[in-house]
Amino acid sequence: MAMPNDLIFIRHGQSEANTVQKRDDHGFDDETVLAIFGRPDWQHRLTSRGLTQATQAKQWLDDHVGGLASFDALYVSPFYRTRETAACVGGPDLGGWTIDDRVVERSWGVYGKRPTAEQRALFPMTAQEKAQNPWYARLDGGESMPDVYARFRDFQGTLHREQAGKRVCVVTHGDFINAARYGIERMTPEEWEKIDA
């Protein structure tokens, strides 16, 4: 299968949800946490740290791969945080970017609407399955990693048909990038678990 000569994935910068999701002791009052988790995932914005990270990604592209102007195709997830990252990397109007729903974040369903400690308390079987079987575990109301991988395979087909031999940049999400690596690097589930740890 002919593919792009260069395929660069950029994970969005730190988002509001990242600040409260990963840590049990996030330092935010309950009202702020509820406001963040009360919004749909696609509406989470970058934090000031996330904006700095996106600016650093632009600098890296400029220094190491000839900048964004050297790419033939640009894809971005429609989520606010990825579009904000793309704007930092390539300019505020997002001209030239193709917004593509296939490169969105893994749906974490209702499981993802709570901080980690609450996930373990409210969804103990899902938390246990995710810990024991992270590649295949399906989150309550959400996706498994093979679901995300299927979206990547569909996207990869588009790259094969439309971008063979070209340079492509994709601003997306961590789980989508990990699913892409699973396929591109021909990983086994246990190899993938090592990068997800």
C-alpha positions in Angstrom: 0.0 0.0 0.0 1.6 3.3 -1.1 1.5 5.8 1.8 2.7 9.3 2.4 6.5 9.7 2.5 6.1 11.7 5.7 3.3 11.3 8.2 3.5 13.5 11.3 1.0 13.3 14.1 0.7 16.1 16.6 -1.2 15.5 19.8 -3.1 18.6 21.0 -1.7 20.6 23.8 -2.9 20.2 27.4 -6.7 20.6 27.7 -9.0 21.7 30.5 -10.1 18.1 31.0 -6.5 16.8 31.1 -5.9 18.9 34.2 -8.7 17.2 36.1 -9.0 13.8 34.5 -5.7 12.2 35.1 -5.2 13.1 38.8 -7.3 12.4 41.8 -5.9 15.5 43.6 -6.4 18.1 40.8 -6.7 21.1 43.1 -9.9 22.4 41.6 -13.1 23.1 43.5 -16.0 20.8 42.8 -17.9 23.4 40.8 -15.1 23.8 38.3 -14.7 20.1 38.0 -18.4 19.6 37.4 -18.4 22.4 34.8 -15.5 20.8 32.9 -17.0 17.3 33.0 -20.5 18.8 32.2 -19.4 19.8 28.7 -19.1 17.4 25.8 -15.6 16.2 25.2 -15.2 18.1 21.9 -15.8 21.4 23.6 -12.7 21.2 26.0 -10.3 24.0 25.3 -6.5 24.3 25.6 -5.1 25.6 28.9 -2.4 28.2 28.9 0.1 25.4 29.2 -1.5 23.7 26.2 -1.2 26.9 24.1 2.5 27.0 25.0 2.9 23.3 24.0 1.2 24.0 20.7 3.6 26.9 20.0 6.5 24.6 20.8 5.2 22.1 18.3 5.2 24.8 15.6 8.8 25.6 16.5 9.8 21.9 16.3 8.2 21.7 12.9 10.0 24.8 11.7 13.4 23.6 13.1 13.2 19.9 12.1 11.0 19.3 9.1 10.8 22.6 7.1 7.7 24.0 8.8 4.1 23.4 8.0 4.3 25.1 4.6 6.4 22.1 3.4 3.4 19.7 3.8 1.0 18.7 1.1 -2.0 17.9 3.3 -3.1 18.9 6.7 -5.8 17.1 8.7 -7.3 18.1 12.1 -9.9 16.7 14.5 -12.9 18.9 14.8 -12.5 19.1 18.6 -11.8 22.7 20.0 -8.5 21.7 21.5 -7.1 20.2 18.3 -8.3 23.2 16.2 -6.7 25.5 18.7 -3.5 23.5 18.4 -3.6 23.6 14.6 -4.2 27.4 14.8 -1.0 27.8 16.9 0.9 25.5 14.5 -0.3 27.0 11.2 -2.2 30.2 11.7 -5.5 31.3 13.2 -7.7 30.9 10.1 -7.1 27.1 9.7 -6.9 27.7 6.0 -5.6 24.5 4.3 -6.7 22.2 7.1 -9.1 19.4 6.4 -11.4 18.8 9.4 -11.9 15.0 9.7 -14.1 13.2 12.2 -12.2 10.0 11.9 -9.2 11.4 13.8 -11.2 12.4 16.9 -10.4 11.2 20.4 -11.5 7.8 21.6 -15.0 8.1 23.0 -14.7 7.5 26.8 -18.5 7.4 27.2 -20.0 8.0 30.6 -16.8 6.4 32.1 -14.8 9.4 31.0 -17.1 12.0 32.5 -15.6 11.6 36.0 -12.2 12.0 37.6 -10.1 8.8 38.0 -11.1 8.1 41.6 -14.8 8.4 40.8 -14.3 6.1 37.7 -13.0 3.4 40.0 -15.9 3.9 42.4 -18.7 4.2 39.9 -17.5 1.7 37.3 -15.4 -0.8 39.2 -15.7 -3.6 36.6 -14.8 -1.2 33.7 -11.8 0.1 35.7 -10.7 -3.4 36.4 -11.1 -4.5 32.8 -9.2 -1.4 31.6 -6.4 -2.1 33.9 -6.2 -5.8 33.0 -7.0 -5.6 29.3 -6.3 -2.1 28.1 -6.3 -2.7 24.4 -9.6 -4.5 24.2 -11.6 -3.0 27.1 -14.7 -1.2 26.0 -15.5 1.8 28.2 -19.1 2.2 29.4 -20.9 4.0 26.6 -17.6 4.5 24.7 -15.0 2.9 22.4 -12.4 0.2 22.8 -9.0 0.8 21.2 -9.8 -1.6 18.3 -12.7 0.7 17.5 -10.3 3.6 17.3 -7.9 1.5 15.3 -10.7 0.8 12.8 -11.2 4.5 12.3 -7.4 4.8 11.8 -7.5 2.1 9.1 -10.3 3.9 7.3 -8.3 7.1 7.5 -5.2 5.2 6.3 -7.1 4.1 3.2 -7.7 7.8 2.4 -4.0 8.5 2.8 -3.2 5.6 0.5 -5.6 6.8 -2.2 -5.1 10.6 -2.0 -1.7 11.3 -0.3 0.7 8.6 -1.6 4.3 9.9 -1.8 3.3 13.2 -0.1 3.9 14.9 3.2 1.0 14.8 5.7 0.5 16.4 9.1 -2.4 15.4 11.4 -3.3 17.2 14.6 -5.2 14.7 16.7 -5.4 13.0 20.1 -3.3 10.6 22.1 -5.4 7.5 21.7 -5.7 8.0 18.0 -2.0 8.4 17.7 -1.5 5.2 19.8 -3.9 3.3 17.5 -2.1 4.5 14.5 1.2 3.4 16.0 -0.3 0.0 16.7 -1.0 -0.5 13.0 2.0 1.3 11.4 4.4 -0.5 13.7 2.6 -3.8 13.5 2.3 -4.1 17.3 0.8 -6.9 19.3 -1.6 -6.0 22.2 1.2 -6.5 24.7 3.6 -4.3 22.8 0.9 -1.6 22.7 0.3 -1.9 26.5 3.9 -0.9 27.0 3.5 2.4 25.2 0.1 3.0 26.9 1.5 2.5 30.4 
